[in-house]
Amino acid sequence: MDSALDEIEFLALSANRVETLRVLSHDAYTRRELQAEIDASQPTLSRVLNDLQKRRWVSYDGDTYTATATGELVAEAFTNLWDTLDAEADLREIIEWLPTEEMEFDFRCLTDATITTPSQMRPNAPVQRILSLLSGSEQVSIFSYAFNEQSLDIIREHVIGGDQHFTGVFSPTAVDAIAQDSMLRQPLQELVAADGAEIRLHEDRIPYAVTIADDVVHFMLRDEAGVLQGAIDTDNEAVVSWAREKHAQYWQNAAPLSSADLLE
């Protein structure tokens, strides 16, 4: 264990070592090419290459450097660790509100996600983020335990205007909250009656608040009291694929909502 930790420390103490090994694990480079690739000084690069060769992670054939088989193994493992810690650092502030036990994808897929949290200057920033995504999307799908007034208004406007198609599957309480509001019932009825929209109700509570806006997946994050704590969205292919599959599952097991249902 101590030996392995020593090697991890060896790499972790130098970004140039990590980058050099990563680059060489993909292709062979001359010293000049490698120096330009990692933007390191000649003395620094010499030290890094010597250190990596001593560990037999890098070989030299008299012209080019390349990673050995064990060097490639170390490069892949350390890059995965790097990506994992990088993702964790970004997600740390919102992870407690993500329904992680329900998400069947690698969280490293969220490394490049956009995270939006409320601030004193922009307390409604997460809502504004989803509204901007909705406004510019042709295809919107939702599976959620909630449906807020502002999202309803924008979706209704674009669906009736003919420039958006909408499919939403909700927990019954999400629609009930709107239908019981005299000011919101009519916009909901108009959306349900529109040719470009269909809403279904899932018998059980849906543990997410997920919107798929074209090729972007957006999660609205609330705490146990229902207070908005943040939002996260990504166009990662694995997450988009998961969201579309999950939406289809809920859709198949949900009952259509009609305008007549809202009159009861």
C-alpha positions in Angstrom: 0.0 0.0 0.0 2.8 2.5 0.9 4.5 1.8 -2.4 1.4 2.5 -4.3 0.7 5.7 -2.4 4.3 6.8 -3.1 3.7 6.4 -6.8 0.4 8.3 -6.6 2.2 11.1 -4.7 4.9 11.1 -7.3 2.4 11.8 -10.0 0.1 14.1 -8.0 3.0 16.5 -7.1 3.6 17.3 -10.8 1.0 18.2 -13.3 3.8 18.0 -16.0 4.4 14.3 -15.1 0.7 13.6 -15.4 0.3 15.4 -18.7 3.4 14.0 -20.2 2.4 10.4 -19.4 -1.1 11.0 -20.6 0.1 12.5 -23.9 2.6 9.7 -24.5 0.0 7.0 -23.7 -1.8 8.1 -26.9 1.1 8.4 -29.4 4.8 8.7 -29.9 6.5 12.1 -29.8 9.9 13.6 -30.4 11.2 15.7 -27.6 10.5 18.9 -29.6 6.9 17.8 -30.3 6.4 16.8 -26.7 7.7 20.2 -25.4 5.2 22.0 -27.6 2.4 19.7 -26.6 2.7 20.1 -22.8 4.2 23.7 -22.8 7.1 22.8 -20.5 10.6 24.2 -20.4 13.4 22.0 -21.7 15.0 21.4 -18.3 11.6 20.5 -16.8 10.8 18.1 -19.6 14.2 16.4 -19.3 13.6 15.8 -15.6 10.0 14.5 -16.2 11.1 12.1 -18.9 14.0 10.8 -16.8 11.7 10.2 -13.9 9.2 8.4 -16.1 11.8 6.3 -17.8 13.3 5.2 -14.4 9.8 3.8 -13.6 9.7 2.2 -17.0 6.5 4.0 -17.8 8.1 5.7 -20.8 10.5 4.3 -23.4 12.8 6.0 -25.9 13.9 4.5 -29.3 16.5 7.2 -30.1 14.0 9.4 -31.9 10.6 9.4 -30.1 9.2 8.8 -26.7 6.1 6.7 -26.0 4.4 5.1 -23.0 5.1 1.5 -22.2 2.2 -0.9 -21.5 2.5 -0.3 -17.8 2.8 3.5 -18.5 -0.5 3.3 -20.4 -2.1 1.4 -17.5 -1.0 4.1 -15.0 -2.0 6.9 -17.3 -5.5 5.6 -17.7 -6.0 4.9 -14.0 -4.7 8.2 -12.9 -6.7 10.1 -15.6 -9.8 8.3 -14.3 -9.0 9.3 -10.7 -8.3 12.9 -11.9 -11.7 13.1 -13.7 -13.5 11.6 -10.7 -12.1 14.1 -8.3 -12.6 16.9 -10.7 -16.3 15.9 -11.0 -16.7 15.5 -7.3 -15.3 18.9 -6.6 -17.9 20.5 -8.9 -20.8 18.3 -7.7 -20.0 18.6 -4.0 -22.2 21.6 -3.4 -25.3 20.0 -4.9 -24.8 16.3 -4.5 -27.0 15.9 -1.5 -30.0 17.0 -3.5 -29.4 14.7 -6.5 -31.4 11.4 -6.3 -28.2 9.5 -6.8 -29.6 6.1 -6.0 -32.0 6.5 -8.9 -29.4 7.5 -11.5 -28.0 4.6 -13.4 -25.0 6.3 -15.1 -21.4 7.1 -14.3 -21.2 10.4 -12.4 -18.1 11.3 -14.3 -20.5 12.0 -17.1 -21.4 15.1 -15.2 -17.8 16.4 -15.2 -18.6 19.1 -17.8 -22.1 19.8 -16.6 -23.4 23.3 -16.0 -24.3 23.8 -12.3 -26.5 26.7 -11.3 -27.2 27.6 -7.7 -29.2 30.5 -6.1 -27.3 33.5 -4.9 -28.2 36.6 -3.1 -28.1 38.6 -6.3 -29.8 35.8 -8.4 -32.0 33.8 -6.1 -34.0 32.5 -9.0 -31.0 31.5 -11.2 -31.8 27.8 -11.4 -35.3 28.6 -12.7 -34.0 31.1 -15.2 -31.6 28.5 -16.5 -34.3 26.0 -17.3 -36.5 28.8 -18.8 -33.7 29.7 -21.2 -33.3 26.1 -22.3 -37.0 25.7 -22.8 -37.2 28.9 -24.9 -34.7 27.7 -27.5 -35.8 24.0 -27.8 -37.9 22.4 -30.5 -38.5 19.1 -28.6 -39.1 19.1 -24.8 -39.8 16.1 -22.7 -40.3 16.1 -18.9 -40.6 13.5 -16.2 -41.1 15.1 -12.8 -42.7 15.4 -9.5 -43.3 19.1 -10.1 -44.4 21.5 -12.9 -43.8 25.1 -12.2 -45.9 28.1 -13.5 -43.1 29.7 -15.5 -42.2 26.5 -17.3 -45.9 25.9 -18.1 -46.2 29.4 -19.6 -43.2 29.1 -21.8 -44.0 25.6 -23.0 -47.7 26.5 -23.7 -46.6 29.6 -25.6 -44.2 27.7 -27.9 -46.4 24.6 -28.4 -49.4 26.7 -29.4 -47.1 28.8 -31.6 -46.2 25.7 -33.4 -42.4 25.8 -32.8 -42.2 23.2 -30.0 -43.4 19.6 -29.3 -43.9 18.6 -25.7 -44.4 15.3 -23.9 -44.6 15.4 -20.1 -45.2 12.7 -17.6 -45.8 13.8 -14.0 -46.6 12.6 -10.6 -50.4 13.3 -10.0 -49.6 15.9 -7.3 -47.6 18.0 -9.8 -50.7 18.5 -12.0 -53.1 18.7 -9.1 -51.2 21.7 -7.8 -51.7 23.6 -11.1 -55.3 22.4 -11.7 -56.4 23.5 -8.3 -55.1 27.0 -9.0 -57.8 29.0 -10.8 -55.2 31.2 -12.5 -53.2 28.3 -13.8 -55.9 25.8 -14.7 -56.7 27.5 -18.0 -53.1 27.6 -19.3 -52.8 24.0 -18.4 -56.0 23.1 -20.3 -54.8 25.0 -23.3 -51.5 23.1 -23.3 -53.3 19.7 -22.9 -55.6 20.6 -25.8 -52.8 21.7 -28.1 -51.9 19.4 -31.0 -48.2 19.5 -30.2 -48.4 18.4 -26.6 -49.3 15.4 -24.6 -49.3 15.0 -20.8 -49.5 11.8 -18.8 -49.8 11.0 -15.1 -47.8 8.3 -13.4 -49.5 6.6 -10.5 -46.4 6.7 -8.3 -44.3 9.7 -7.3 -41.5 10.3 -9.8 -38.3 11.0 -7.8 -36.8 13.4 -10.3 -37.5 16.8 -11.8 -35.9 16.2 -15.2 -36.3 18.1 -18.5 -34.9 17.0 -21.8 -34.6 20.1 -24.0 -33.5 18.9 -27.4 -30.1 17.3 -26.5 -29.7 18.8 -23.1 -30.8 17.1 -19.8 -31.7 19.4 -16.9 -32.2 18.4 -13.3 -34.0 20.7 -10.9 -32.8 20.1 -7.4 -34.9 20.7 -4.3 -34.4 19.7 -0.7 -36.8 17.6 1.4 -38.9 20.7 2.2 -39.3 21.5 -1.5 -36.9 24.5 -1.4 -35.0 25.0 -4.7 -31.3 24.4 -4.0 -29.9 24.4 -7.5 -29.9 22.9 -11.0 -27.6 20.9 -13.2 -27.6 20.3 -17.0 -25.5 18.5 -19.5 -25.4 17.3 -23.1 -23.3 14.3 -22.2 -24.5 11.5 -24.5 -24.7 8.8 -21.8 -26.9 11.1 -19.6 -29.1 12.1 -22.5 -29.6 8.4 -23.4 -30.4 7.5 -19.8 -32.9 10.4 -19.6 -34.7 9.4 -22.8 -34.9 5.8 -21.7 -36.2 6.7 -18.3 -38.8 9.1 -19.8 -40.0 6.3 -22.1 -40.4 3.9 -19.1 -42.5 6.4 -17.2 -44.4 7.3 -20.3 -45.4 3.7 -21.1 -46.7 3.2 -17.5 -48.7 6.4 -17.3 -52.3 7.4 -18.2 -53.0 10.2 -20.6 -54.4 13.5 -19.2 -57.2 15.1 -21.1 -58.9 18.5 -20.9 -62.0 16.9 -19.5 -60.0 15.5 -16.6 -59.2 19.1 -15.6 -62.8 20.0 -15.4 -63.6 17.4 -12.7 
